[in-house]
Amino acid sequence: PYVIVCNHQASLDLMGMVEVIPDRCVPIAKKELMYMGPVGWACWLSGIIFINRQKREDAIHVISQTARIMRRENVR
């Protein structure tokens, strides 16, 4: 398993990054994207994992849980 970290300039950059990253990769995005109308729906339907950056503990929990699943199932 591996993690790709991308620093993008705008929320819509994530849509372009989804086309470039390898298959079976799942992006992690800020939860605010989920509420951006059609962009949010597209992100949610494509399986993006959303984290709440306003609540540090919740974000850490989601990322830790994702890492455990990646290690357990040996997925990328």
DOPA-853677 format. One record per atom (N, C-alpha, C): x, y, z; atom name. Coordinates in pm, whole numbers, plus 50000, padded with zeros to 5 digits. Example, Ala and Ser with C-alpha at 12.3 -4.5 7.8 and 13.67 -1.06 7.14 Angstrom:
2
x 51319&y 49431&z 50780&a N $
x 51230&y 49550&z 50780&a CA $
x 51320&y 49670&z 50780&a C $
x 51285&y 49775&z 50708&a N $
x 51367&y 49894&z 50714&a CA $
x 51290&y 50003&z 50787&a C $
// end
This chain:
76
x 50082&y 49879&z 50000&a N $
x 50000&y 50000&z 50000&a CA $
x 50086&y 50126&z 50000&a C $
x 50037&y 50229&z 49941&a N $
x 50108&y 50356&z 49941&a CA $
x 50008&y 50471&z 49946&a C $
x 50059&y 50588&z 49975&a N $
x 49977&y 50708&z 49984&a CA $
x 50040&y 50814&z 49895&a C $
x 49959&y 50879&z 49815&a N $
x 50004&y 50989&z 49730&a CA $
x 49950&y 51118&z 49792&a C $
x 50039&y 51212&z 49818&a N $
x 49998&y 51340&z 49876&a CA $
x 50010&y 51446&z 49768&a C $
x 49900&y 51516&z 49740&a N $
x 49898&y 51620&z 49637&a CA $
x 49854&y 51751&z 49700&a C $
x 49925&y 51855&z 49669&a N $
x 49888&y 51989&z 49713&a CA $
x 49828&y 52061&z 49594&a C $
x 49698&y 52080&z 49597&a N $
x 49631&y 52144&z 49484&a CA $
x 49587&y 52285&z 49523&a C $
x 49565&y 52368&z 49423&a N $
x 49535&y 52509&z 49446&a CA $
x 49386&y 52538&z 49460&a C $
x 49302&y 52460&z 49397&a N $
x 49158&y 52486&z 49401&a CA $
x 49083&y 52355&z 49422&a C $
x 48960&y 52366&z 49464&a N $
x 48878&y 52247&z 49491&a CA $
x 48855&y 52164&z 49366&a C $
x 48845&y 52229&z 49253&a N $
x 48818&y 52156&z 49129&a CA $
x 48940&y 52081&z 49077&a C $
x 49058&y 52110&z 49128&a N $
x 49178&y 52036&z 49088&a CA $
x 49165&y 51888&z 49120&a C $
x 49090&y 51855&z 49222&a N $
x 49072&y 51716&z 49262&a CA $
x 49012&y 51634&z 49149&a C $
x 48922&y 51694&z 49073&a N $
x 48860&y 51620&z 48963&a CA $
x 48964&y 51582&z 48857&a C $
x 49059&y 51670&z 48830&a N $
x 49165&y 51638&z 48736&a CA $
x 49262&y 51536&z 48790&a C $
x 49290&y 51544&z 48921&a N $
x 49382&y 51448&z 48983&a CA $
x 49324&y 51307&z 48981&a C $
x 49193&y 51296&z 48987&a N $
x 49130&y 51164&z 48984&a CA $
x 49161&y 51093&z 48853&a C $
x 49177&y 51169&z 48745&a N $
x 49208&y 51110&z 48615&a CA $
x 49353&y 51064&z 48606&a C $
x 49442&y 51124&z 48685&a N $
x 49585&y 51097&z 48673&a CA $
x 49634&y 50988&z 48767&a C $
x 49575&y 50977&z 48885&a N $
x 49623&y 50881&z 48984&a CA $
x 49597&y 50738&z 48937&a C $
x 49676&y 50642&z 48984&a N $
x 49660&y 50502&z 48941&a CA $
x 49524&y 50445&z 48981&a C $
x 49488&y 50337&z 48913&a N $
x 49364&y 50266&z 48946&a CA $
x 49370&y 50215&z 49090&a C $
x 49256&y 50197&z 49150&a N $
x 49240&y 50147&z 49286&a CA $
x 49288&y 50245&z 49392&a C $
x 49320&y 50367&z 49354&a N $
x 49353&y 50471&z 49452&a CA $
x 49226&y 50546&z 49487&a C $
x 49213&y 50580&z 49612&a N $
x 49097&y 50656&z 49657&a CA $
x 49145&y 50786&z 49719&a C $
x 49104&y 50898&z 49663&a N $
x 49147&y 51027&z 49719&a CA $
x 49077&y 51057&z 49851&a C $
x 49144&y 51136&z 49932&a N $
x 49087&y 51189&z 50055&a CA $
x 49073&y 51338&z 50034&a C $
x 48953&y 51391&z 50059&a N $
x 48927&y 51533&z 50035&a CA $
x 48862&y 51595&z 50157&a C $
x 48869&y 51728&z 50162&a N $
x 48804&y 51798&z 50273&a CA $
x 48652&y 51785&z 50260&a C $
x 48587&y 51778&z 50374&a N $
x 48443&y 51754&z 50378&a CA $
x 48363&y 51865&z 50310&a C $
x 48418&y 51985&z 50304&a N $
x 48348&y 52097&z 50242&a CA $
x 48315&y 52071&z 50096&a C $
x 48396&y 51989&z 50028&a N $
x 48369&y 51956&z 49888&a CA $
x 48237&y 51882&z 49871&a C $
x 48197&y 51808&z 49972&a N $
x 48074&y 51730&z 49964&a CA $
x 47952&y 51821&z 49946&a C $
x 47962&y 51946&z 49987&a N $
x 47848&y 52037&z 49982&a CA $
x 47854&y 52133&z 49864&a C $
x 47932&y 52100&z 49762&a N $
x 47948&y 52187&z 49646&a CA $
x 47860&y 52144&z 49529&a C $
x 47738&y 52104&z 49555&a N $
x 47643&y 52071&z 49450&a CA $
x 47687&y 51952&z 49367&a C $
x 47688&y 51968&z 49234&a N $
x 47723&y 51857&z 49145&a CA $
x 47865&y 51804&z 49168&a C $
x 47958&y 51892&z 49205&a N $
x 48094&y 51847&z 49232&a CA $
x 48095&y 51753&z 49353&a C $
x 48020&y 51789&z 49456&a N $
x 48010&y 51705&z 49575&a CA $
x 47949&y 51570&z 49545&a C $
x 47843&y 51570&z 49465&a N $
x 47779&y 51443&z 49428&a CA $
x 47876&y 51355&z 49349&a C $
x 47948&y 51416&z 49254&a N $
x 48044&y 51339&z 49173&a CA $
x 48153&y 51280&z 49261&a C $
x 48203&y 51360&z 49356&a N $
x 48307&y 51311&z 49448&a CA $
x 48254&y 51196&z 49532&a C $
x 48135&y 51213&z 49587&a N $
x 48075&y 51111&z 49674&a CA $
x 48051&y 50982&z 49596&a C $
x 47997&y 50994&z 49475&a N $
x 47970&y 50875&z 49395&a CA $
x 48096&y 50804&z 49348&a C $
x 48206&y 50878&z 49335&a N $
x 48331&y 50814&z 49292&a CA $
x 48407&y 50750&z 49407&a C $
x 48357&y 50764&z 49530&a N $
x 48416&y 50694&z 49644&a CA $
x 48523&y 50771&z 49718&a C $
x 48526&y 50902&z 49702&a N $
x 48624&y 50983&z 49773&a CA $
x 48595&y 50978&z 49922&a C $
x 48700&y 50968&z 50003&a N $
x 48687&y 50969&z 50148&a CA $
x 48697&y 51113&z 50195&a C $
x 48595&y 51158&z 50267&a N $
x 48591&y 51297&z 50313&a CA $
x 48637&y 51305&z 50459&a C $
x 48719&y 51407&z 50487&a N $
x 48762&y 51430&z 50625&a CA $
x 48719&y 51571&z 50666&a C $
x 48688&y 51584&z 50795&a N $
x 48648&y 51713&z 50850&a CA $
x 48772&y 51780&z 50908&a C $
x 48825&y 51877&z 50837&a N $
x 48947&y 51943&z 50882&a CA $
x 48923&y 52036&z 51000&a C $
x 48798&y 52069&z 51028&a N $
x 48767&y 52156&z 51141&a CA $
x 48776&y 52080&z 51273&a C $
x 48753&y 51948&z 51269&a N $
x 48760&y 51864&z 51388&a CA $
x 48878&y 51770&z 51373&a C $
x 48988&y 51806&z 51434&a N $
x 49114&y 51733&z 51418&a CA $
x 49100&y 51586&z 51455&a C $
x 49034&y 51556&z 51566&a N $
x 49021&y 51417&z 51612&a CA $
x 48943&y 51333&z 51511&a C $
x 48837&y 51389&z 51454&a N $
x 48758&y 51315&z 51355&a CA $
x 48842&y 51286&z 51230&a C $
x 48920&y 51385&z 51187&a N $
x 49004&y 51366&z 51068&a CA $
x 49109&y 51258&z 51092&a C $
x 49171&y 51261&z 51209&a N $
x 49271&y 51160&z 51243&a CA $
x 49207&y 51021&z 51248&a C $
x 49087&y 51012&z 51303&a N $
x 49017&y 50883&z 51311&a CA $
x 48989&y 50827&z 51171&a C $
x 48939&y 50911&z 51081&a N $
x 48906&y 50864&z 50946&a CA $
x 49033&y 50819&z 50873&a C $
x 49139&y 50897&z 50883&a N $
x 49264&y 50861&z 50815&a CA $
x 49324&y 50734&z 50875&a C $
x 49320&y 50720&z 51008&a N $
x 49372&y 50600&z 51073&a CA $
x 49293&y 50477&z 51034&a C $
x 49161&y 50490&z 51030&a N $
x 49077&y 50378&z 50991&a CA $
x 49106&y 50337&z 50846&a C $
x 49125&y 50434&z 50758&a N $
x 49158&y 50406&z 50619&a CA $
x 49292&y 50334&z 50609&a C $
x 49391&y 50379&z 50686&a N $
x 49523&y 50315&z 50684&a CA $
x 49515&y 50171&z 50734&a C $
x 49436&y 50147&z 50838&a N $
x 49420&y 50009&z 50889&a CA $
x 49360&y 49918&z 50783&a C $
x 49260&y 49967&z 50712&a N $
x 49197&y 49888&z 50607&a CA $
x 49297&y 49861&z 50494&a C $
x 49377&y 49963&z 50458&a N $
x 49477&y 49945&z 50353&a CA $
x 49578&y 49837&z 50391&a C $
x 49624&y 49838&z 50516&a N $
x 49722&y 49738&z 50560&a CA $
x 49658&y 49600&z 50569&a C $
x 49537&y 49594&z 50624&a N $
x 49472&y 49465&z 50643&a CA $
x 49443&y 49396&z 50510&a C $
x 49394&y 49472&z 50413&a N $
x 49355&y 49414&z 50285&a CA $
x 49466&y 49424&z 50180&a C $
x 49579&y 49484&z 50218&a N $
x 49693&y 49501&z 50129&a CA $
x 49651&y 49565&z 49995&a C $
x 49576&y 49674&z 50006&a N $
x 49530&y 49744&z 49886&a CA $
x 49607&y 49874&z 49870&a C $
x 49606&y 49924&z 49751&a N $
x 49671&y 50052&z 49722&a CA $
x 49563&y 50153&z 49693&a C $
// end
